[in-house]
């Protein structure tokens, strides 16, 4: 049997941008960097929360991981507000500070998805997944959005499924998968 995957409806590019999900980096040890981390983990996007991140970067002595993580976390806050250039600058700074931090690449890929640069997003999303991230379901979800933006319904479907497998209680991949219709067709040889 051969499976054919058909998207029930095309997702509007604006809707995809709104659905891109960012992954933050946990920074512990007290201080402004930890406050920044908690702000990013909270799901909020208030501009004043960015000030904690900026102050941490300007005033605290951070090791390379915490510095990169703080750039990622500030970028996440900016990404949630669709501040594409600010978020991208932060993710680039995180990559420069710690080139093996997967979250920096995955989030930079999310910026590209938000900007409807789907083909461009794939390299960063794939690299982030290869390096490893704390929340891989978000990376697979964002890659599914990119594939859908490239009219690759089959790859999108499998990445939405992977996101749901990794995070079974997450409603977003469930909702996206509900739009797909999967049908089985007999091989022509049978």
C-alpha positions, 0 to 999 in steps of 0.5 A, a space after each residue: 500500500 502507498 500512503 498519500 498525504 493531503 493537506 486539507 487546507 493551506 495554512 496562510 503565511 500570516 497564521 504560520 508566522 504567528 504559530 512559530 514557537 521559540 525555545 528558551 535556555 535555562 540560566 541559573 545562579 541568580 542575578 539578572 541572567 536568571 531573571 531573564 531566563 525566567 521571563 523567557 520561560 514564562 511565555 511573556 513578551 513584555 518589553 520591560 522584561 528585555 531590560 533584565 536580559 540587556 542588563 545581564 549582558 551589560 553588567 554581569 560576568 557570564 560564562 559563554 553558555 550563560 551569555 549565549 543563553 541570555 542572548 537566546 532568551 532576549 531573542 525569544 522575548 523579541 521573537 514573541 513580539 515579531 521583532 524579527 531584526 532584534 531577535 535575529 541579532 540576538 540569535 546571531 550573537 548567541 551563535 557567535 558566543 557558543 556555536 554548539 547551542 542548538 536553541 540559537 539555531 532553532 530560534 533563528 530558524 523560527 525567525 525565518 519562518 516568521 518572515 516567510 523565508 521557509 527554505 532559509 529556515 531549514 538549515 538552522 532548524 536542522 542544525 539546531 536539531 542535530 546539536 540538540 535542544 531542550 524542547 525538540 518538539 518546538 523545533 519539529 513544529 517550526 520545521 513543519 511550518 517551514 515545509 508547509 510554507 514550501 508546499 511539502 505537505 508530506 514532510 510537514 505532516 511527519 514533523 507535526 507527528 514527531 512534535 506531537 510524539 515528543 509532546 503529547 499534551 501540546 495542542 498546537 501539533 494536534 490542531 495542525 494534524 487535524 487539517 490533514 487527510 491521509 488516505 491509503 491507495 493500493 499500489 498499481 502492481 496489485 
